[in-house]
Amino acid sequence: MATIGLIAGGGRFPLLFAESARRAGHRVVAVAHKSETDPELAKQVDAITWVKLGQIGHLLEGLRAGGASQCVMLGSITKKRFFADAMLDATGVRVLARVAVRSDDNLLRAMARFLEEEGVAITDPTPFLADRLAPEGVLGRHQPTPEELEDARYGLELARGIGRLDLGQTVVVKDRVALAVEALEGTDACIRRGGELARSGGFVVAKAVKPHQDRRFDLPAVGPDTVVSLREARGRLLAVEAGATLVMDLPRMVELADKAKIVLLGLR
């Protein structure tokens, strides 16, 4: 049995990881972010420390106190929150000073380097979540048209392109035209903006792993909320990179998509 640290953001994935790791016999020690992490996580772990975004020294203390020598990073952090209520402690200021270009990946890698220097290595969480990666093919009842399939493939190509620039992982496409590109606002807001521009609906959302993605953090993820956002914006198809995108509650996603006549598609 190992003690695994969990640096938790928002959403369901921290809870799913804790459930899977403890079922495998491991202790899970969490550091959770106030106003982001689901309070239910406290019931799923062996110990928990709550921090504000940017309190890296406090975060490290929580991992050490729990006995973690390795950790994973899972869950979303609302990017605009960094500008609204981040509370950098002295350690956070030092880590941030190391980063010249403050993109997502650069910030995460700086955090990973710091923790490794302090004896807490960040590891790849996917071995614990292998059964939650998107399979290849059509995942529900509805099939894509040839035109939608072409848009999906084009969308994944564009998503990888913005990934090379470390902007985001999601694009909205209609008739081989990019309507919206994910940046600071996140996936759901990107979908809504694409829907406003598509007007008549019927667009495709594509989500892909960034090229050269460090699998220790920031893997693309979708869930029932993604399908709800697509339905409300009158989208037609959600395409994700098979074998690399984390899927939360696939049966519920398929149920919602089938009812809304939305195509769910895993592409290599």
N, C-alpha and C positions, 0 to 999 in steps of 0.2 A: 504494500500500500504506500502510495506517494502522497505528499501534501502539495497540492497544486493551487497557485494563486490565480485569481480571476479578477482582472481589471474590467469592470462592468460599465457599459454605457446603457442606453435605453433599449427598449424592445424586448422580445421574447428570447433571443438567442442566449443571453447569459443564463437564464433559467433552464433552458434546454441543455446547455453545456453542463451546468451543475448537476442536473438530474442524471445525465449520462455518465459523468465522471464518478459520482457517488455510487451509482449502480454497479460500476466496474470495481468498486472497493476503495476509491481514493478519497482522501480528505480534500475539501475545497474551502479555501480561505479567500473571501471576496473583499475587494475595495470598490465601493459603489459611489456613483456621482449624484449628489443632491440635485433634485429637479430633473433628473434624467432617468436614473435606474428605477425599475419597478420595485417598490417596497416588499413585494412578495419574495424577492430574492433572499431576504433574511431568513425565510423558513426553509430554503433549499440548500443552505451552506452550513459549514461547521463554525465559521466565524465571519464577521463582517465589520468593515470600517467605512464610515461615510465621509466623503471629502467633497470640497468644492472644486470645480474645474480649475486646474493650475496648481493645486496644492500637492506637488510631486513629492516633497519631503514627507508630508503626512501619509501619502500613498505608500511610499517605501516603508515607513514605520509599520503600517498595517500589515504589509506582506511579511516583513521580518518577524513581527510579533506572533503571527500565525504559523511561523515555521516554514514558509514557502521558499524553496530554492529555484523554482521555475514558475512561470505564470503564462497565462494567455490573455489576449485582449479581445473582447467581444462586445457587440452592441453599438448603437449609434450615439454620437454626440452631435446635437444640433449646432451646426457650424456658427450660426449667428449668435449663439449663446456665448461664444468666446469673446465677442465684442460687447455683450450686454452685461455679464456678471461673472466673468472669470476672476478668480482671486489667487493670483500668483504668490506663492510663498518664496522665501529666499532661494530654495532649491529650484523652483520653477523658473525664476528669473535667470538663474545660471544656465539651465538647460535651454531656455528660449534664446539666450544670447549666442548659443552655438549655431543657430539656424539662420543662414543668410536669406534664403528664399523660403518663406513660411507656407509652403504648400502642405497638403495633407500628409503625403508620404514623407516629406522631409521632417515634419514635426514628429511623426510616429517613429521614424528611424532614430531621431535624436533621443526620444524617450527610451527606445529599446537599447541604444548604446549606453545610456546612463544607467539603466537598471542592470545591464550585464556587468558594467564596471563595479556595481555595488553588490554583485553576487546573486542577482535574481534574473536568470535568463528568460526571455520571452520565447515561447515555443509555438509551433503550428497547431491550432486547435482542431484541424480537420480530421485527424485520426479518431477523435472522440465523436465526430459528427458525420462520418462517412455515409450513414444511412439517410442523411438529410441533404445530400447534394442532388441537384436537379438531374433527372435521367434524360436520355436523348429521345427525341420524337414528340409526337402530339400527346399531351398529358390529360386531355379531357375528351369530351364527345365531339367537339366541333373541329372541323378540318380547315386549314388555310386555303385560300384561293392561290393560284400561281402568282398573281400580282402581290398578294400579301406575303407570300413566302419570299419573293424577291425583295420586298421592302424590309422583311426581317433580316435577311442576310446583309443587305446594305446597311441596315441600322447597326448590326453588330460590328461591321467594319468601321462605321463612324464612331461607335462607342469605344472601340480600341484606339481610334485616332485621338479622341479627347483624353483617353487614359494616358497616352504617351505624354501629354501635356500636364497630367495630374490635375485635371479640372473636375472630373467626375466619372461616372460609370454608365450613365443612362442618356439615351437620346430618344426623341419622338420624331417619327418619319411618316410621311404620306406621299405616295406617288414619287418615291425617290427624292423627295425634298425634305431636308432637315428642318423641322418646325421649332424644336426646343432642345437645348443642351443643358445637362445638369451642371450646376456650379455650386454656389454657396447655399442655395435654397433647399437642396435635397431632392430625392426621387419623386415623392408625391407632388410637391410643388411644380416640378418639371413637367409631370404628366398633366396637371391642371393647366399650366401655361400652354402646353402643346395643344390641348383640347380647345382652348379659347381661339387659337390661331387656325385650327383645322375647321372650325365652325360646324360643318356638317358631320363631324365625327369620322369614324372609320379609319383611324390612324393606327400605327404600330409603335409599340414601345419596345426598345431593345436595351438589354443590360449585359455588360461583359466585364470580364476581368481586365484590369489594366495590364498592358504588356510589361513584362518583368516585375509583375506584382509580387511583393513579399507576402507569402501566404501566412505569415504570423499575424497579420492584421489587415483590416479594411477589405475583406473579401466581399463581393457583391452578394446581396441578400434580398429575397422577396418573401412575401407572405400574403395572407388574406387581405390585409389593408391595401396592398398594392393593387389587387384585383378590384377592390371597392373604389379606389381612386380612378382606375381605368374605366370602370362602369360609369361613374359619375361624370367623367369627362367625355363619355361616348366613344371610347377607344374600342378597337376590334381585336387586337392581338398583343400578347406579351411574349417576347422572345428572350430567353436567357441562355447563357453559355452552359451547356450540359457538362456535368462532372466537375464544375468549378463554382457554381452559384449555390449558396445555401438557401434552402427552401423551408420555410416554417409552416407546418401544418398543411402538407400537400393535399390530403383528402378534402379539407375545408376550402382550399383554393380552387380545387377542381369543381366542387359543389357550387361555389359562387360563380365561377366562370361559365359552367354549363347553363346555369339559370339565366345569366346575362348574355349568352351567346357569344362569349369571348373565347378566343383560341389561346391555349397555353402551349408553348413550344420550347423544347430544349434543343439547341443546335450546337454541334461541335465546331 
